[in-house]
Amino acid sequence: MYKTMDDREITSYSTTLDEAIRSARGAWWNGSDERSFMIVNASGSTVAYVKRAQVTRG
């Protein structure tokens, strides 16, 4: 289970990391703001960061 979060709240839950990244990219493209997203795994570790549809893993 992965949680996608912006600076305010959890925006979605996903079962795979790829699905979570697609969700974050889609949210950015559908919005008009400059949000960035963290993708967090079940143990609470940040596994990816998405800003302006660019992905940083790790």
Secondary structure as the mmCIF struct_conf table of DSSP 4:
data_model
#
loop_
_struct_conf.conf_type_id
_struct_conf.id
_struct_conf.beg_label_comp_id
_struct_conf.beg_label_asym_id
_struct_conf.beg_label_seq_id
_struct_conf.end_label_comp_id
_struct_conf.end_label_asym_id
_struct_conf.end_label_seq_id
STRN STRN1 TYR A 2 MET A 5
BEND BEND1 ASP A 7 GLU A 9
STRN STRN2 ILE A 10 SER A 14
BEND BEND2 THR A 15 THR A 16
HELX_RH_AL_P HELX_RH_AL_P1 LEU A 17 ASN A 30
BEND BEND3 SER A 32 ASP A 33
STRN STRN3 SER A 36 VAL A 40
TURN_TY1_P TURN_TY1_P1 ALA A 42 SER A 43
BEND BEND4 GLY A 44 GLY A 44
STRN STRN4 THR A 46 LYS A 51
TURN_TY1_P TURN_TY1_P2 ARG A 52 ALA A 53
STRN STRN5 GLN A 54 ARG A 57
#
